[in-house]
Amino acid sequence: MDISSTKWSSSTGVTTKNSQQTQSTFNKYKSSTSNVSFSSLALKLKDAQRSIDSALVHQKTLAWGGSNDAKSAPLNKQQVAAARWEFEQLSKAQLETIALDPSGTFSDVEKTAAYEQWHVLDQMVLSNMQRSSLKHGNLNDAVESFEKALHAHTQSFSTLSKGMISDHYAANAQSQFKAAITESGKASNTVTSQSEHYYAVMVKDIFAGNEPDVLSGVDGMSLSNVSKSPFEFLTQEDRTLLAGMYEYADQNDIDFEYIKRLASDLGDYRKHNDGKLVSNFNNGHFDEHGHQLNVSFTAKDQATIDSLISSNALSSSKLDQGFVSFITEPGLGALSHVGSYEFLQHMVEVSAGVETSISADKFEVFKGFSGKEERYVMSASEDVFVQSEPDVVCKNGHCEVTEKGRQNGVTLAKDKETLSPALDLKTESIESLIQQLKNTETQESIWYQWLVDD
């Protein structure tokens, strides 16, 4: 992941400042021209399509040649920009209908705006093809990949699509790709050294300078895994992602503790086999009186989570969507999380290349939890659920058959009565115990201390 600074964000064309300037331009001019309603635009599209169909039947060639003749005054750029704003949500096929309209249904301003917007959409397709091809390490493979993708792209063009491009379309696209290869080569040494630097920063901050091997959480809370730090279960992809976060944080004056807390939550998720070994707290926990317990997020965190889930950033983010889904489920994440949901949302948006909902300035100084009330909300049901009596109860290593057990014919062997029941380190009860007995400040497990305490 390449997360460096606001400079990184601007390379995607998305910065707060630029976005506001562009929007203000649209707001200023969008009402001056071409401010047609959706219904009237639909009618105009239908009329233009009839004219295009008639022209095609009579085998007339429809090709973009510019909207102005030599004697006409140049088009007002502001009016064209306003018309493009009106056409932002149209498909390429609809834009072709407007740009190549032979009937005069659409004005020159509208036709030019449609032509420009069509090429904006097409350039996005070409840019994605470039990025995909540049992933090939070998230069010849990259060029071959792009040429194949470009050929498939042009072959998919309809008759009207072909009328929107020049004879030099493919040659120009290939020239752009060669320029992209050149720029990529120039930047490779700088990017590599910078990436290595922030990877080292990540190792120093999270692993105290000594990076361990990646541990697997498939076996769950086995004896070998239970005392391990969540950080040790971070995958190589996780560590590279976090290194990018450190680069971004360093250039935006963000306290590294926010990243370390997020890394702890992510590592804990990996430690439990990507959350598969963690039971949902809200699926059956009771207090000593038989009231069912329910845990939820604070109002502040829930608002942040709702904003994150409803945004379009998540699908484009480099963060593991399974992890985000896990940590934003109250029965799974409310009790266990140690990181900030606002920072999680911020990094999802940054890695997706979209405008952030919260400024990076908010994370300049780390602010932890003053108490459990800032981490989660616990409530109990009004109804009391009576749990059935077990057949056997054990206390301090001594097991006895209950009245119900005797009625069911349960007996204990003499040599088993005083033996401690087997400790299953994969049961939900032990799992819950370990989760709750964690020092949220140091992230160190303290379960073993509890086991030896009187």
C-alpha positions as CSV (number, residue, x, y, z in Angstrom):
1,M,0.0,0.0,0.0
2,D,1.3,3.4,-0.9
3,I,0.2,5.8,1.9
4,S,2.5,8.7,2.2
5,S,0.9,12.1,2.6
6,T,-1.5,14.5,1.2
7,K,0.7,14.3,-1.9
8,W,-0.2,10.6,-2.1
9,S,-3.8,11.5,-2.0
10,S,-3.5,14.2,-4.6
11,S,-2.1,11.7,-7.1
12,T,-5.5,10.1,-7.1
13,G,-7.1,13.4,-7.9
14,V,-8.7,13.7,-4.5
15,T,-7.8,16.3,-2.0
16,T,-10.0,18.4,0.2
17,K,-8.8,21.7,-1.2
18,N,-9.0,20.7,-4.8
19,S,-12.4,19.0,-4.3
20,Q,-13.8,22.2,-2.7
21,Q,-12.5,24.4,-5.6
22,T,-13.9,22.1,-8.2
23,Q,-17.3,21.9,-6.5
24,S,-17.5,25.7,-6.1
25,T,-16.8,26.1,-9.8
26,F,-19.7,23.7,-10.6
27,N,-22.0,25.4,-8.2
28,K,-21.2,28.8,-9.7
29,Y,-22.0,27.8,-13.3
30,K,-24.2,24.8,-13.2
31,S,-27.4,26.9,-13.1
32,S,-26.3,29.2,-15.9
33,T,-26.7,26.7,-18.8
34,S,-27.9,23.2,-19.4
35,N,-29.7,22.9,-16.1
36,V,-32.3,20.5,-17.5
37,S,-34.4,18.1,-15.4
38,F,-33.9,14.4,-15.7
39,S,-37.2,13.9,-17.5
40,S,-36.5,16.6,-20.1
41,L,-33.0,15.2,-20.6
42,A,-34.5,11.7,-21.1
43,L,-36.8,13.1,-23.8
44,K,-34.0,14.9,-25.6
45,L,-31.9,11.7,-25.5
46,K,-34.8,9.8,-27.1
47,D,-35.1,12.4,-29.9
48,A,-31.4,12.4,-30.5
49,Q,-31.3,8.6,-30.6
50,R,-34.1,8.5,-33.2
51,S,-32.0,10.9,-35.4
52,I,-28.9,8.7,-34.9
53,D,-30.9,5.5,-35.8
54,S,-32.2,7.2,-39.0
55,A,-28.7,8.3,-40.0
56,L,-27.3,4.8,-39.5
57,V,-30.1,3.3,-41.6
58,H,-29.1,5.7,-44.4
59,Q,-25.5,4.6,-43.8
60,K,-24.4,8.1,-42.8
61,T,-21.1,8.3,-41.0
62,L,-21.3,9.7,-37.4
63,A,-17.9,10.8,-36.1
64,W,-16.8,13.6,-33.8
65,G,-15.4,16.5,-35.7
66,G,-15.8,19.2,-33.1
67,S,-19.0,21.2,-32.5
68,N,-17.9,24.6,-33.9
69,D,-17.5,25.6,-37.4
70,A,-14.7,28.0,-38.4
71,K,-17.0,31.1,-38.2
72,S,-18.4,30.4,-34.8
73,A,-17.1,32.0,-31.6
74,P,-15.2,29.7,-29.2
75,L,-17.4,28.0,-26.7
76,N,-17.5,29.3,-23.2
77,K,-15.4,27.0,-21.1
78,Q,-17.4,27.7,-18.0
79,Q,-20.6,26.7,-19.8
80,V,-19.0,23.5,-21.0
81,A,-17.9,22.7,-17.4
82,A,-21.4,23.3,-16.1
83,A,-22.9,21.0,-18.8
84,R,-20.3,18.3,-17.9
85,W,-21.5,18.5,-14.3
86,E,-25.1,17.8,-15.5
87,F,-23.8,14.8,-17.5
88,E,-21.6,13.3,-14.7
89,Q,-24.0,10.4,-14.0
90,L,-24.6,9.5,-17.6
91,S,-23.2,6.3,-19.2
92,K,-20.8,6.3,-22.1
93,A,-23.6,5.2,-24.5
94,Q,-25.7,8.2,-23.4
95,L,-22.8,10.6,-23.8
96,E,-22.2,9.2,-27.3
97,T,-25.8,10.0,-28.2
98,I,-25.4,13.6,-27.1
99,A,-22.0,14.2,-28.7
100,L,-22.9,12.7,-32.1
101,D,-26.5,14.0,-32.2
102,P,-27.1,15.0,-35.9
103,S,-30.5,16.6,-35.2
104,G,-29.6,19.7,-33.3
105,T,-31.5,18.5,-30.2
106,F,-28.4,19.2,-28.1
107,S,-26.5,22.4,-28.3
108,D,-22.8,22.7,-29.2
109,V,-22.0,23.3,-25.5
110,E,-23.8,20.1,-24.5
111,K,-22.2,18.1,-27.3
112,T,-18.7,19.2,-26.4
113,A,-19.4,18.6,-22.7
114,A,-20.6,15.0,-23.5
115,Y,-17.5,14.4,-25.7
116,E,-15.2,15.5,-22.9
117,Q,-17.0,13.5,-20.2
118,W,-16.9,10.4,-22.4
119,H,-13.1,10.7,-22.6
120,V,-12.9,11.2,-18.9
121,L,-14.6,7.8,-18.4
122,D,-12.5,6.2,-21.1
123,Q,-9.3,7.5,-19.6
124,M,-10.2,5.9,-16.3
125,V,-10.4,2.6,-18.1
126,L,-7.1,3.1,-19.8
127,S,-5.5,4.1,-16.4
128,N,-6.7,0.9,-14.8
129,M,-5.2,-1.0,-17.7
130,Q,-1.9,0.8,-17.2
131,R,-1.8,0.1,-13.5
132,S,-2.6,-3.6,-14.0
133,S,0.1,-4.0,-16.7
134,L,2.7,-2.2,-14.7
135,K,2.4,-4.9,-12.0
136,H,4.5,-7.2,-14.3
137,G,8.1,-7.1,-13.2
138,N,9.4,-7.7,-16.7
139,L,9.2,-4.8,-19.1
140,N,8.3,-6.9,-22.1
141,D,5.5,-8.6,-20.2
142,A,4.1,-5.3,-19.1
143,V,4.1,-3.9,-22.7
144,E,2.5,-7.2,-24.0
145,S,-0.1,-7.1,-21.3
146,F,-1.1,-3.6,-22.1
147,E,-1.3,-4.1,-25.8
148,K,-3.6,-7.1,-25.4
149,A,-5.8,-5.2,-23.0
150,L,-5.9,-2.2,-25.4
151,H,-6.8,-4.4,-28.3
152,A,-9.6,-6.0,-26.4
153,H,-10.8,-2.6,-25.3
154,T,-11.0,-1.1,-28.8
155,Q,-12.6,-4.3,-30.2
156,S,-15.4,-3.8,-27.7
157,F,-16.3,-0.3,-29.1
158,S,-19.7,0.1,-30.7
159,T,-20.2,2.0,-33.9
160,L,-20.9,5.2,-32.0
161,S,-17.9,4.6,-29.7
162,K,-15.6,4.4,-32.8
163,G,-17.1,7.8,-33.8
164,M,-15.8,9.3,-30.6
165,I,-12.1,8.5,-31.1
166,S,-9.5,9.6,-33.6
167,D,-7.4,7.3,-35.9
168,H,-4.5,7.8,-33.5
169,Y,-6.4,6.5,-30.4
170,A,-4.4,3.3,-30.0
171,A,-1.0,4.9,-30.8
172,N,-1.7,7.7,-28.3
173,A,-2.7,5.2,-25.6
174,Q,0.5,3.2,-26.2
175,S,2.6,6.4,-26.0
176,Q,1.0,7.2,-22.7
177,F,1.8,3.8,-21.4
178,K,5.5,4.1,-22.4
179,A,5.6,7.4,-20.6
180,A,4.1,5.7,-17.5
181,I,6.8,3.0,-17.7
182,T,9.5,5.7,-17.8
183,E,8.1,7.6,-14.8
184,S,7.8,4.3,-12.9
185,G,11.4,3.5,-13.6
186,K,12.6,6.9,-12.4
187,A,10.7,6.7,-9.2
188,S,11.6,3.1,-8.4
189,N,14.8,3.7,-6.5
190,T,13.3,6.5,-4.4
191,V,10.2,4.6,-3.6
192,T,12.1,1.5,-2.7
193,S,14.4,3.3,-0.3
194,Q,11.5,5.2,1.3
195,S,9.5,2.0,1.7
196,E,12.4,0.2,3.3
197,H,12.8,3.1,5.7
198,Y,9.2,3.1,6.9
199,Y,9.2,-0.7,7.1
200,A,12.1,-0.4,9.5
201,V,10.1,2.3,11.5
202,M,7.2,-0.2,11.7
203,V,9.5,-3.0,13.0
204,K,11.1,-0.7,15.6
205,D,7.7,0.6,16.9
206,I,5.7,-2.6,16.9
207,F,8.4,-5.3,17.4
208,A,11.0,-3.3,19.3
209,G,13.4,-3.6,16.3
210,N,13.4,-7.4,16.2
211,E,10.8,-8.6,13.6
212,P,9.6,-12.2,14.4
213,D,8.4,-14.8,11.9
214,V,4.7,-14.7,11.0
215,L,2.7,-17.1,13.3
216,S,-0.4,-18.9,12.2
217,G,-3.7,-18.6,14.1
218,V,-5.2,-21.7,12.5
219,D,-4.6,-23.7,15.6
220,G,-6.3,-21.1,17.8
221,M,-5.4,-20.7,21.4
222,S,-3.0,-23.6,21.6
223,L,-0.5,-23.8,24.4
224,S,2.2,-22.5,22.1
225,N,0.0,-19.6,20.8
226,V,-1.8,-18.4,23.9
227,S,1.1,-16.4,25.4
228,K,2.2,-14.9,22.1
229,S,1.7,-11.3,21.3
230,P,-1.0,-10.5,18.7
231,F,1.6,-8.6,16.7
232,E,3.4,-11.9,15.9
233,F,0.4,-13.1,13.9
234,L,0.3,-10.1,11.5
235,T,0.8,-11.4,8.0
236,Q,3.5,-10.1,5.6
237,E,0.7,-8.2,3.8
238,D,-0.4,-6.7,7.1
239,R,3.1,-5.5,8.0
240,T,3.6,-3.9,4.6
241,L,0.3,-2.2,4.9
242,L,1.2,-0.9,8.4
243,A,4.6,0.4,7.1
244,G,2.6,2.5,4.6
245,M,0.6,3.8,7.5
246,Y,3.7,4.8,9.4
247,E,4.9,6.8,6.3
248,Y,1.5,8.5,6.1
249,A,1.5,9.2,9.8
250,D,5.1,10.6,9.8
251,Q,4.2,13.1,7.0
252,N,0.9,14.1,8.6
253,D,2.1,14.4,12.3
254,I,-0.1,11.5,13.5
255,D,0.8,9.9,16.8
256,F,2.2,6.4,16.0
257,E,0.2,4.9,19.0
258,Y,-2.9,5.0,16.8
259,I,-1.3,2.7,14.3
260,K,0.1,0.4,17.1
261,R,-3.4,0.0,18.5
262,L,-4.9,-0.7,15.1
263,A,-2.1,-3.3,14.6
264,S,-3.0,-4.9,17.9
265,D,-6.7,-5.3,16.9
266,L,-5.7,-6.7,13.5
267,G,-3.1,-9.0,15.1
268,D,-5.7,-10.3,17.6
269,Y,-8.0,-11.0,14.6
270,R,-5.3,-13.0,12.9
271,K,-4.4,-14.8,16.1
272,H,-7.9,-16.2,16.3
273,N,-7.8,-17.6,12.8
274,D,-9.2,-14.4,11.2
275,G,-11.9,-14.2,13.9
276,K,-13.3,-17.7,13.3
277,L,-12.4,-18.9,16.8
278,V,-14.1,-16.0,18.6
279,S,-17.7,-16.5,19.7
280,N,-20.2,-13.6,19.5
281,F,-20.7,-12.3,23.0
282,N,-24.3,-11.4,22.3
283,N,-25.2,-15.0,21.4
284,G,-25.7,-16.2,25.0
285,H,-23.9,-14.6,27.9
286,F,-25.7,-14.3,31.2
287,D,-25.1,-12.6,34.6
288,E,-25.3,-14.5,37.9
289,H,-29.0,-13.8,38.1
290,G,-29.9,-15.2,34.7
291,H,-30.2,-11.9,32.8
292,Q,-28.9,-12.2,29.3
293,L,-26.1,-9.7,28.6
294,N,-25.7,-7.6,25.5
295,V,-22.8,-5.5,24.5
296,S,-22.9,-2.6,22.1
297,F,-20.7,0.3,20.9
298,T,-20.8,3.8,22.4
299,A,-23.0,6.3,20.5
300,K,-19.9,8.0,19.2
301,D,-18.3,4.8,17.9
302,Q,-21.6,3.5,16.4
303,A,-21.9,6.8,14.5
304,T,-18.4,6.4,13.1
305,I,-19.0,2.7,12.2
306,D,-22.3,3.6,10.5
307,S,-20.5,6.2,8.4
308,L,-17.7,3.8,7.5
309,I,-20.0,0.9,6.5
310,S,-22.2,3.1,4.4
311,S,-19.4,4.8,2.5
312,N,-17.9,3.6,-0.8
313,A,-14.4,3.7,0.6
314,L,-14.4,0.2,2.1
315,S,-14.6,-1.7,-1.2
316,S,-11.6,0.2,-2.5
317,S,-9.5,0.2,0.7
318,K,-6.4,-1.9,1.2
319,L,-7.5,-2.9,4.7
320,D,-8.8,-6.5,5.1
321,Q,-12.6,-6.2,4.7
322,G,-13.1,-9.3,6.8
323,F,-11.2,-7.6,9.7
324,V,-13.3,-4.4,9.4
325,S,-16.5,-6.5,9.4
326,F,-15.3,-8.4,12.5
327,I,-14.2,-5.4,14.5
328,T,-17.3,-3.4,13.7
329,E,-19.7,-6.2,14.9
330,P,-20.6,-5.3,18.5
331,G,-20.6,-8.9,19.9
332,L,-17.0,-9.4,18.5
333,G,-15.3,-6.0,18.5
334,A,-16.9,-3.9,21.3
335,L,-15.2,-5.8,24.2
336,S,-11.9,-6.7,22.4
337,H,-11.0,-3.5,20.5
338,V,-8.2,-1.3,21.8
339,G,-7.9,1.0,18.8
340,S,-9.8,4.0,17.6
341,Y,-12.7,3.6,15.2
342,E,-12.3,7.1,14.0
343,F,-8.7,6.3,13.1
344,L,-9.8,3.1,11.5
345,Q,-12.2,5.0,9.3
346,H,-9.6,7.6,8.5
347,M,-7.1,4.9,7.3
348,V,-9.8,3.1,5.3
349,E,-10.5,6.3,3.4
350,V,-6.9,7.2,3.0
351,S,-6.0,3.8,1.5
352,A,-9.0,4.0,-0.8
353,G,-7.9,7.4,-2.1
354,V,-11.0,9.3,-1.1
355,E,-11.6,12.5,0.8
356,T,-11.3,11.8,4.5
357,S,-14.3,12.4,6.9
358,I,-12.0,13.4,9.7
359,S,-8.9,15.5,9.4
360,A,-5.5,14.0,10.2
361,D,-5.0,16.8,12.7
362,K,-7.4,14.9,15.1
363,F,-4.8,12.2,15.6
364,E,-1.8,14.5,16.3
365,V,-1.9,13.4,20.0
366,F,-3.1,10.0,21.0
367,K,-6.2,9.9,23.3
368,G,-6.9,6.6,24.9
369,F,-9.9,5.4,26.9
370,S,-10.6,7.0,30.3
371,G,-12.7,4.0,31.3
372,K,-14.8,1.1,30.0
373,E,-17.7,3.4,29.4
374,E,-15.7,4.9,26.5
375,R,-15.1,1.4,25.1
376,Y,-18.5,-0.3,25.2
377,V,-22.0,-0.3,26.6
378,M,-23.2,-3.4,28.6
379,S,-26.9,-4.0,29.2
380,A,-28.9,-6.8,30.7
381,S,-32.3,-8.2,29.7
382,E,-35.3,-7.7,32.0
383,D,-36.3,-11.3,31.6
384,V,-34.5,-14.0,33.7
385,F,-33.5,-17.2,32.0
386,V,-33.3,-20.2,34.2
387,Q,-30.5,-22.4,33.1
388,S,-30.9,-26.2,33.5
389,E,-28.9,-28.0,36.3
390,P,-25.8,-29.8,35.0
391,D,-25.2,-33.5,35.6
392,V,-21.8,-32.9,37.2
393,V,-20.4,-29.9,39.0
394,C,-16.7,-29.4,39.9
395,K,-15.2,-27.0,42.4
396,N,-11.6,-26.7,43.4
397,G,-10.8,-29.9,41.6
398,H,-13.5,-31.9,43.3
399,C,-16.4,-33.2,41.1
400,E,-19.8,-34.3,42.3
401,V,-22.9,-35.7,40.6
402,T,-25.9,-33.4,41.0
403,E,-29.5,-34.6,41.8
404,K,-30.3,-34.3,38.2
405,G,-27.2,-36.3,37.3
406,R,-28.2,-39.1,39.7
407,Q,-31.7,-39.2,38.2
408,N,-30.0,-39.6,34.8
409,G,-27.8,-42.4,36.0
410,V,-24.6,-40.5,36.0
411,T,-21.8,-41.8,38.2
412,L,-18.1,-40.9,38.7
413,A,-15.3,-43.4,38.9
414,K,-13.6,-43.3,42.3
415,D,-10.2,-42.4,40.8
416,K,-11.8,-39.5,38.8
417,E,-13.7,-37.8,41.6
418,T,-10.9,-35.5,42.7
419,L,-9.2,-35.0,39.4
420,S,-9.4,-31.6,37.8
421,P,-11.4,-31.5,34.6
422,A,-9.4,-31.3,31.5
423,L,-8.6,-27.8,30.5
424,D,-9.7,-27.3,26.8
425,L,-7.9,-24.2,25.6
426,K,-10.1,-24.0,22.6
427,T,-13.4,-23.8,24.4
428,E,-15.5,-20.6,24.2
429,S,-15.3,-20.2,28.0
430,I,-11.5,-20.1,28.0
431,E,-11.5,-17.9,24.9
432,S,-13.7,-15.4,26.7
433,L,-11.6,-15.6,29.8
434,I,-8.4,-14.9,27.8
435,Q,-10.0,-12.0,26.0
436,Q,-11.2,-10.3,29.2
437,L,-7.9,-10.9,31.0
438,K,-5.8,-8.7,28.8
439,N,-4.0,-5.6,29.8
440,T,-5.5,-3.0,27.5
441,E,-2.6,-0.6,28.1
442,T,0.3,-2.9,27.4
443,Q,-1.5,-5.5,25.2
444,E,0.1,-8.3,27.3
445,S,-1.8,-11.4,28.3
446,I,-2.2,-11.8,32.0
447,W,-4.3,-14.9,32.1
448,Y,-1.5,-17.1,33.5
449,Q,-1.2,-14.7,36.5
450,W,-4.8,-15.2,37.3
451,L,-4.5,-19.0,37.2
452,V,-1.8,-19.0,39.9
453,D,-3.4,-16.3,42.1
454,D,-5.2,-17.5,45.2
